[in-house]
Each structure stands twice: as C-alpha cells, then as structure tokens.
C-alpha cells in the first residue's frame, strides 16, 4: 500500500493541470486506514468518505472526473480520500481477531488522520454510510469542520427492515462471499431502477463497472463495515447543534430519500440547503455528477471560493456562458428540484445571500485551515 498512484493530466476547460495522487497507509489507534491524496497539500483540505463496499474510485470518480468539478475544487482544495478499513484497492482481509470497530471508532479515525497530516479545519464530502460517519465526526469535533457536503445521508438508527436487510447481507458475505445476489442488493442501494435497466447499453456502463469493482472486495472487510452500520445510533437530536454550512443531495429514487428529508428537518435552517435530483438513486456522485456542480459552486462561494475561470475561451466563443441559452441552465433542464429548507428561494436571492456571507465568520480568508 505504500505504492504511489499517479493519474494522467486531466483537462480543465482549455488548460490542463497535473494531478499527482499518492496513497498513504495511516496507522491509527484502531488500525490502518488508506488515504489517497490529490492536489497541493498547502491548500485547504477536502476529505471524502465513501458508501458501503466502495472506495474513492467507485464512489467519487464520476464526480471528480468532471472537468468542471476539477476546475472548481483543485484550485481551492487538496483532496484527501479516506477509505473505510479494508476497502482500499488491493486490501488484504482484516485479521479475524482484530477488534470490531463501531461508527464512533471510524469517526475518531478521521480525527487521527487529520492530526497525522497536520490538518486543522476541513471541508467534508460523504455518501450515505460515509455521510453518517462524517456527520458524526462533525458532531464530535465541531471546531474542525468548515462545511459538509452530504449525499443521500443517514442520521437515524436502522429500522427493523434495514436491520434485517443488513443481517441478510452479512450472512451472504460470511457463507458465500461477494455473490451475485449480494451484488444486486448493493446495486439497488446505489443506483436508480432506470440506470440499472439500461446498464447493458455501452454508454451506461457504470453499473457494470461497479459490479466488477465489487468482485475485488474482501467479503469479511465489507461485513465488518455492515456490522458497524447496523449498530449505529440515532443522531437526529444533535444535528441542530452543527453550525457549519451543510449542503445535502439526494436522488428522488434513492431508498434513503425519506432519511435525507428527515435529516434536513433536524438541521439548522440558516446553514442548510437540500437538492433533490430527479431520476437518480443514492449515488448522485456517479449517476448524475453534473447535477452537483452548480449547487456546490454556489455553496463554496459562501466561503469565498470560486471556480477557476477558463483561460482560453473568448467572450464570443460558443463555450462562453453568455452564448448559452438561459433555459439550458435552469434547474429543471439539469434534472434538479432545488429545495431550500424554509421556502423556495430564487437563484438571485441565493446568490445575494452568498455574497453577504462572504464577509461572515465562515469566510475561508479569515479561517486558518
């Protein structure tokens, strides 16, 4: 695991920026954790945490491979992809006598990782199970989280149905490994019915790719993460104490759609916005990553962070925003239904609020990361 992983140049607008990714194995008090770092470590940190049975490649590659996402995030952040124990590429099976970790242990591991790299306040992005772990981390270490970007998040204890579902998955893993039945259960967790139905079309190979990546997982490692999730507690009542800015995404076809709505109702309305993505499952980062770009761009404007402007596009270029029909930029055209917490808010009011917030206590320029 000490081996470096280097990605090729990725085009951003007309320019290209080199991304050197290095994978580190950080020894924490509860075991080793793999962390892949992309970008300049002198910049503020954005940490990610994936969903069950996934790693940063299978959970976030769709989003971070978008040139628009790179032009927004890499100039502003160094990205730290944290994998759940034993979920990294090429992971070995965790020893059977190793202590079973709880979700609290996973959250505490994040604090140890930040200390290891000398990081102070960070931005966080997590998907479903990863969103729960990062939210728990933010509740335990409120002074270390600048903002949360949560995709199809969890905040309540498992229902009886979910508890039984996880028990079935654990038994399948124990007796049969990553079998076809279990993979189908996981794919239903990640993707909408629509994208699963058209997965045989070459242009929609994300389901096939995810299925192939699941084959590489160590069954017992995944089972340990499932057991930690199945013992999680309800953190709803503590959500109102979070004072960092929070942006939530959820697919309308996600099995965790109602969970995201519940979580939104418990968060402080002054700091929270919810984006529901039409015709999408839980893993918006892979199924509809472009739907996340606009809301995240405006979210980051509240911290004084801006997308790097294209260097080689002239004002008269067809790529210039002024040449794009406004109708194509509407939320409806992008498959989005924006739901601010209190009332529906126009884009102009949202941008005005962001401009006012630039001088607030959340401005990155006044925050030592």
C-alpha positions in Angstrom: 0.0 0.0 0.0 3.0 2.3 0.1 2.9 2.4 -3.6 2.1 5.8 -5.3 -0.8 6.0 -7.7 -0.4 8.7 -10.3 -3.1 9.9 -12.6 -2.6 11.4 -16.0 -3.3 15.0 -16.9 -6.9 16.0 -16.8 -8.3 18.7 -19.0 -10.0 21.6 -17.3 -11.7 23.9 -19.8 -8.8 24.5 -22.3 -6.0 24.3 -19.9 -4.6 21.1 -18.2 -3.5 20.6 -14.7 -1.4 17.7 -13.5 -2.8 15.7 -10.6 -0.4 13.5 -8.7 -2.3 11.1 -6.4 -0.4 9.3 -3.6 -1.8 6.7 -1.4 -0.8 6.6 2.3 -1.5 4.0 4.9 -2.1 5.8 8.2 -1.7 3.8 11.4 -4.5 4.9 13.8 -5.2 3.7 17.3 -7.8 1.3 15.8 -5.9 0.1 12.8 -4.5 1.2 9.4 -6.5 3.4 7.1 -5.8 4.1 3.5 -5.8 7.8 2.4 -5.3 8.9 -1.2 -4.2 12.5 -1.6 -4.7 14.6 -4.8 -3.5 18.1 -5.1 -1.3 20.7 -3.3 -1.1 19.8 0.4 -0.6 23.5 1.2 -4.2 24.2 0.2 -7.3 23.7 2.5 -8.4 20.1 2.8 -11.5 18.5 1.4 -11.9 15.0 2.8 -14.2 12.3 1.3 -15.7 9.1 2.7 -17.5 6.6 0.5 -20.6 4.4 1.0 -20.6 0.7 2.0 -18.4 -1.6 -0.1 -17.0 1.2 -2.1 -13.7 3.2 -2.2 -12.9 6.6 -3.6 -12.6 5.3 -7.2 -16.0 3.6 -7.3 -17.8 6.3 -5.3 -16.3 9.6 -6.3 -14.6 9.1 -9.6 -17.7 10.1 -11.6 -17.8 13.4 -9.9 -14.1 14.2 -9.7 -13.6 13.2 -13.4 -15.8 16.1 -14.5 -13.5 18.9 -15.8 -15.9 21.4 -14.2 -15.5 19.8 -10.8 -11.7 19.8 -11.1 -11.6 23.4 -12.1 -13.7 24.3 -9.1 -12.1 22.1 -6.4 -8.4 21.6 -7.3 -7.5 25.3 -7.3 -9.1 25.6 -3.9 -8.5 22.3 -2.1 -6.2 19.4 -1.6 -8.4 16.3 -1.7 -8.0 13.5 0.9 -9.9 10.4 0.0 -10.4 8.3 3.2 -11.3 4.6 2.7 -13.1 2.6 5.4 -10.8 0.0 6.8 -10.1 -2.8 4.3 -12.0 -1.1 1.4 -9.0 0.3 -0.5 -7.8 -1.3 -3.8 -5.8 -4.4 -3.2 -6.7 -4.6 0.5 -6.0 -7.8 2.4 -8.6 -9.4 4.6 -8.6 -7.9 8.1 -7.5 -10.4 10.7 -10.4 -12.2 12.4 -9.1 -11.4 15.8 -9.0 -7.7 15.1 -11.4 -5.7 17.3 -14.8 -4.9 15.6 -15.0 -1.2 15.0 -18.1 1.0 15.7 -19.1 4.0 13.7 -17.7 6.1 16.6 -14.3 4.4 16.0 -14.5 5.3 12.3 -15.2 8.9 13.2 -12.4 9.0 15.6 -10.1 7.6 13.0 -10.8 10.7 10.9 -9.6 13.0 13.7 -6.4 10.9 13.9 -5.8 11.2 10.2 -6.2 14.9 10.3 -3.7 15.1 13.1 -1.3 12.8 11.1 -1.3 15.2 8.1 -1.3 18.4 10.3 -4.8 19.5 9.2 -7.0 21.9 11.1 -10.4 22.8 9.8 -11.6 20.8 6.8 -14.4 20.5 4.2 -16.1 17.1 4.1 -18.0 15.1 1.4 -19.6 11.8 2.2 -22.1 9.4 0.6 -24.7 7.5 2.6 -22.7 5.5 5.2 -19.8 7.8 4.6 -22.1 10.8 5.2 -23.1 9.3 8.5 -19.5 8.9 9.6 -18.6 12.4 8.6 -21.7 13.9 10.3 -20.8 12.0 13.4 -17.2 13.3 13.2 -18.6 16.9 12.7 -20.7 16.5 15.8 -17.8 15.2 17.9 -15.3 17.8 16.5 -17.4 20.8 15.6 -14.3 23.1 15.5 -12.7 21.0 12.8 -15.4 21.1 10.1 -15.9 24.1 7.9 -18.7 22.6 5.8 -20.5 19.3 5.0 -21.5 18.1 1.5 -23.7 15.0 2.2 -25.1 12.7 -0.5 -28.1 10.5 0.4 -27.2 10.8 4.1 -28.2 8.7 7.1 -28.9 10.1 10.6 -31.2 7.6 12.3 -30.7 4.2 13.7 -31.5 1.3 11.4 -35.2 0.5 11.1 -36.2 -3.1 11.6 -36.3 -3.6 7.9 -32.9 -2.1 7.4 -31.5 -4.1 10.3 -32.8 -7.3 8.8 -31.5 -6.3 5.4 -28.0 -5.9 6.8 -28.2 -9.2 8.6 -29.1 -10.9 5.3 -26.1 -9.2 3.7 -23.8 -10.2 6.5 -24.8 -13.8 6.2 -24.4 -13.9 2.5 -20.9 -12.4 2.8 -20.0 -14.9 5.5 -21.2 -18.0 3.7 -21.0 -17.1 0.0 -18.7 -14.1 -0.2 -19.5 -11.3 -2.8 -22.1 -13.4 -4.6 -24.4 -12.2 -7.4 -27.4 -11.9 -5.0 -25.4 -9.6 -2.7 -24.1 -7.5 -5.6 -27.6 -6.9 -6.8 -28.7 -5.8 -3.3 -25.8 -3.3 -3.3 -26.5 -2.1 -6.8 -30.2 -1.4 -5.8 -28.8 0.6 -2.8 -26.6 2.7 -5.1 -28.5 3.3 -8.4 -32.0 4.1 -9.6 -34.1 1.4 -11.4 -33.8 3.3 -14.6 -30.0 3.2 -14.7 -29.9 -0.4 -13.7 -32.4 -1.3 -16.5 -30.2 0.3 -19.2 -26.9 -0.9 -17.8 -26.5 -3.2 -20.8 -26.1 -0.1 -23.1 -22.4 0.7 -23.6 -22.9 4.4 -22.7 -24.3 3.4 -19.3 -21.6 1.0 -18.1 -21.4 2.5 -14.6 -23.4 -0.3 -13.2 -21.2 -3.0 -14.8 -18.1 -1.2 -13.7 -19.4 -1.0 -10.1 -20.3 -4.7 -10.2 -16.8 -5.6 -11.4 -15.2 -3.5 -8.6 -17.4 -5.2 -6.0 -15.8 -8.5 -7.1 -12.4 -7.2 -5.8 -13.7 -6.5 -2.3 -12.7 -8.7 0.7 -16.0 -10.1 1.9 -15.2 -10.1 5.6 -14.0 -6.5 5.4 -17.3 -5.4 4.0 -19.1 -7.4 6.6 -17.3 -5.5 9.4 -18.5 -2.2 7.9 -22.0 -3.5 7.7 -22.0 -4.6 11.3 -20.8 -1.2 12.4 -23.6 0.5 10.4 -26.2 -1.9 11.9 -25.2 -0.8 15.4 -25.3 3.0 14.6 -27.4 5.2 16.9 -29.9 8.0 16.1 -28.0 11.3 15.9 -31.0 13.4 14.9 -31.3 15.4 18.1 -27.7 16.6 17.9 -27.9 17.8 14.3 -29.2 21.2 15.3 -26.0 21.9 17.2 -24.0 21.8 14.0 -23.1 25.3 13.0 -21.1 24.6 9.8 -22.7 25.1 6.4 -24.3 21.9 5.1 -25.4 21.0 1.5 -27.4 17.8 1.0 -28.0 15.9 -2.2 -30.4 13.1 -2.5 -31.8 11.2 -5.6 -35.6 11.1 -5.7 -35.3 7.3 -6.4 -32.9 6.7 -3.5 -34.0 4.2 -0.8 -32.7 6.9 1.6 -34.8 9.7 0.3 -37.0 10.0 3.4 -33.9 9.8 5.6 -32.5 12.8 3.9 -35.7 14.7 4.3 -35.8 13.8 8.0 -32.2 14.9 8.4 -32.9 18.2 6.7 -35.8 18.9 9.1 -33.4 18.5 12.1 -30.6 20.7 10.8 -30.3 24.4 11.4 -32.3 26.1 8.6 -29.9 29.0 8.5 -27.0 26.9 7.4 -28.6 24.1 5.3 -29.8 23.6 1.8 -31.2 20.4 0.1 -31.0 19.5 -3.5 -33.2 16.6 -4.8 -32.1 15.1 -8.1 -34.7 13.7 -10.3 -34.5 10.2 -11.8 -31.5 9.4 -9.7 -30.6 6.8 -7.0 -28.4 7.3 -3.9 -25.0 7.6 -5.6 -25.5 11.0 -7.2 -21.7 11.4 -7.5 -21.7 8.6 -10.1 -25.2 8.5 -11.6 -25.7 12.3 -12.1 -22.5 14.1 -11.1 -23.2 17.1 -13.2 -26.3 17.8 -11.2 -24.0 18.6 -8.2 -21.8 21.2 -9.9 -23.9 24.3 -9.8 -25.1 23.9 -6.2 -21.6 23.1 -5.0 -20.2 26.1 -6.8 -22.7 28.4 -5.1 -22.1 26.6 -1.8 -18.4 27.3 -2.0 -19.0 30.9 -2.9 -20.2 31.3 0.7 -16.6 30.6 1.8 -15.0 32.9 -0.7 -14.0 30.1 -3.0 -14.5 30.4 -6.8 -14.2 28.3 -9.9 -11.0 28.9 -11.9 -12.1 30.9 -15.0 -11.3 29.4 -18.4 -8.1 30.9 -19.8 -8.6 30.4 -23.5 -12.3 31.0 -24.1 -13.0 34.3 -25.8 -16.3 36.2 -25.0 -17.6 35.3 -28.4 -16.8 31.6 -28.1 -19.7 29.1 -28.2 -18.3 27.9 -24.9 -18.8 31.3 -23.3 -21.7 31.3 -20.7 -23.2 34.4 -22.4 -23.7 32.2 -25.5 -25.6 29.5 -23.7 -29.4 29.7 -23.7 -30.7 30.6 -20.1 -33.3 27.8 -20.5 -30.5 25.2 -20.6 -29.1 26.5 -17.3 -32.4 26.2 -15.5 -32.6 23.6 -12.6 -35.4 21.8 -14.5 -33.3 21.4 -17.6 -30.5 19.9 -15.5 -32.9 17.5 -13.8 -32.8 19.3 -10.4 -35.5 20.2 -8.0 -33.9 22.7 -5.6 -35.4 22.6 -2.1 -34.1 25.2 0.3 -35.3 24.4 3.8 -37.7 27.2 4.7 -39.2 28.4 1.5 -38.4 28.1 -2.2 -35.6 30.6 -2.9 -34.9 32.2 -6.2 -31.4 31.9 -7.7 -30.9 35.6 -7.3 -31.8 35.6 -3.6 -29.5 32.6 -3.1 -26.6 34.4 -4.8 -27.3 37.6 -2.8 -27.2 35.5 0.4 -23.9 34.0 -0.7 -22.4 37.5 -1.3 -23.5 38.7 2.1 -22.0 35.6 3.7 -18.6 36.2 2.1 -17.8 38.6 4.9 -19.1 36.4 7.6 -17.2 34.2 10.1 -17.3 31.3 7.6 -15.1 33.2 5.1 -12.1 31.0 4.3 -9.9 34.0 4.0 -10.3 34.6 7.7 -10.2 31.0 8.7 -6.9 29.3 9.3 -7.2 25.7 7.8 
